[in-house]
Amino acid sequence: MRNVKKVSAVLFSLVILAFAPALAAAQDSPDLKAIKDRGVLKVGVKVDVPKFGFRDPKTGVIAGYEIDIARAIAQKILGNPDKIDLQGVTAKTRGPLLDNGEVDLVIATFTITDERKKSYNFSDPYFTDGVGLMVKKAAGYKSLKDLNGKKIGVAQSATTKKAIQEEAAKQGVTVNFLEYNTYPEIKAALDSGRVDCFSVDTSILWGYMDKTTVLLSDRFSPQTYGVASKMGNDGLAKLVNDVVADLKKSGDNDKLLDKWELK
C-alpha cells in the first residue's frame, strides 16, 4: 500500500510538472498573453536623452538607463532581455503611441502626475528629478528672476512649462515660452539665441551641457518617472510594477544609476 501511495504521488507530481506551462499560460492576462504570443515587447523610449535613452548616431544602437529597465521587463515576461522592439518617442508622441497600441509600454522620462494617471497605468517611481534651467554662460543669468521677460525653450506636451509658470508666478516673473518637438531642437535654439533658456528635467539637461552653457541652481517641481502602460492592461501593469519594485529592493536599480552616472 505504501509503495502504491508513493507511486501515485510521483505520478501526480509528474502530471503537475507536465501541465505547469499550460497552467501558467492560462493564468496570463490577455495583455500579457498577447505579448508572449508575439514574442517581443514593444517599448516607446527616448532616443535623444543621453544616459536615459540615446541612439548612437554611428551604430544606431539605443542605450541608457531606461533601456536597461525595458530589458529587465522583457526578461520577466519573455525570458530574454533582447526580445524588445524599441521605438523612439517624444513628449508629444508617447501618449498617442500607447493609446493606439503601437507600443506596450512607455519608458521615456514620463513624469507621473494625477492628471496622467487618469489616462494611463503608471508603475511606482524609478527615478526622481526636478526641472532645471540651462543658459549661456555669457548671458550672466543667475536665477529665474534674471529671466524676466525672456524666452524659455521647452518640449511640447511636457510638464516643464507648467512648472516654470507656477514658479514664475510665485516670484512675480514674466516669461515667454517657445515649444519644440525634440531636445536637440531646443539646444539649437539656445545656441542660436532664439531662446534665452533651455528648460527640462535637470538630468536631461546634463546630457546637453557644453563649455558655453551653465545650469542655474534653481530647481522646481519634483518630477517622478514611471513606466506607463495602457489603461485596462492591468496584468502588464502589475508585472511591470513588480519588476520596478524588485530592481529597487535588490539594489539593482542603484547599480544601474551608478552605471549611467545618474543621481
RATA-V500178 format. One record per residue. N is the residue number from 1. RES is the residue in one small letter. OMEGA is omega as a letter, one per 30 degrees, with the letter a starting at -180 (none if undefined). D_LAST is the distance of its C-alpha to the last C-alpha in whole Angstrom. Layout:
BEGIN
N RES OMEGA D_LAST
N RES OMEGA D_LAST
END
This chain:
BEGIN
1 m l 65
2 r a 62
3 n l 62
4 v l 62
5 k a 59
6 k l 57
7 v l 58
8 s a 57
9 a l 54
10 v l 53
11 l l 54
12 f l 52
13 s l 49
14 l l 50
15 v l 50
16 i l 47
17 l a 45
18 a a 47
19 f a 46
20 a l 42
21 p l 41
22 a l 43
23 l l 42
24 a a 39
25 a a 39
26 a a 41
27 q l 38
28 d l 36
29 s a 36
30 p a 37
31 d l 34
32 l l 33
33 k l 36
34 a l 36
35 i a 33
36 k l 34
37 d l 38
38 r l 36
39 g l 34
40 v l 31
41 l a 28
42 k a 27
43 v l 24
44 g a 23
45 v l 20
46 k l 19
47 v a 20
48 d l 19
49 v l 15
50 p l 14
51 k l 11
52 f l 12
53 g a 16
54 f l 18
55 r l 21
56 d a 22
57 p a 25
58 k a 27
59 t a 27
60 g a 26
61 v l 24
62 i a 21
63 a l 18
64 g a 14
65 y a 12
66 e l 14
67 i l 17
68 d l 16
69 i l 16
70 a l 19
71 r l 21
72 a l 20
73 i l 22
74 a l 25
75 q a 25
76 k a 26
77 i a 28
78 l l 30
79 g a 30
80 n a 28
81 p a 25
82 d a 26
83 k l 28
84 i l 26
85 d a 27
86 l l 25
87 q l 26
88 g l 24
89 v l 24
90 t l 23
91 a a 22
92 k a 26
93 t a 27
94 r l 25
95 g l 26
96 p l 30
97 l l 29
98 l a 28
99 d a 31
100 n l 34
101 g l 33
102 e l 32
103 v l 28
104 d a 28
105 l l 24
106 v l 22
107 i a 18
108 a a 17
109 t a 14
110 f a 17
111 t l 17
112 i l 19
113 t l 21
114 d a 25
115 e a 27
116 r l 25
117 k l 25
118 k a 29
119 s a 29
120 y l 27
121 n l 25
122 f l 22
123 s l 20
124 d a 18
125 p l 14
126 y l 12
127 f l 9
128 t a 9
129 d l 9
130 g l 11
131 v a 14
132 g a 14
133 l l 17
134 m l 18
135 v l 21
136 k l 24
137 k a 24
138 a a 27
139 a l 28
140 g l 27
141 y a 25
142 k a 23
143 s l 22
144 l a 23
145 k l 27
146 d a 27
147 l l 27
148 n l 30
149 g a 32
150 k a 30
151 k a 29
152 i l 25
153 g a 24
154 v l 22
155 a l 22
156 q l 25
157 s l 25
158 a l 21
159 t a 21
160 t a 20
161 k a 23
162 k a 24
163 a a 21
164 i l 22
165 q a 26
166 e a 25
167 e l 24
168 a l 26
169 a l 29
170 k a 28
171 q a 28
172 g a 31
173 v l 30
174 t l 31
175 v l 29
176 n a 30
177 f l 28
178 l a 29
179 e a 27
180 y a 26
181 n a 26
182 t l 23
183 y l 20
184 p l 22
185 e l 25
186 i l 23
187 k l 22
188 a l 26
189 a l 27
190 l a 25
191 d a 26
192 s l 30
193 g l 30
194 r l 31
195 v a 28
196 d a 26
197 c l 23
198 f a 20
199 s l 18
200 v l 16
201 d a 12
202 t a 10
203 s l 8
204 i l 12
205 l a 13
206 w a 11
207 g a 13
208 y l 16
209 m l 16
210 d a 19
211 k a 21
212 t a 23
213 t l 20
214 v l 18
215 l l 16
216 l a 17
217 s a 16
218 d l 17
219 r a 14
220 f l 16
221 s l 17
222 p a 14
223 q l 13
224 t a 13
225 y l 13
226 g l 16
227 v a 19
228 a l 22
229 s a 25
230 k l 29
231 m a 30
232 g l 33
233 n a 31
234 d l 31
235 g l 31
236 l a 28
237 a l 26
238 k a 27
239 l l 26
240 v a 23
241 n l 21
242 d l 23
243 v l 21
244 v l 17
245 a l 18
246 d l 19
247 l a 16
248 k a 14
249 k a 17
250 s a 18
251 g a 14
252 d l 14
253 n l 11
254 d l 9
255 k l 11
256 l l 11
257 l l 7
258 d a 8
259 k a 11
260 w l 9
261 e l 7
262 l a 4
263 k none 0
END
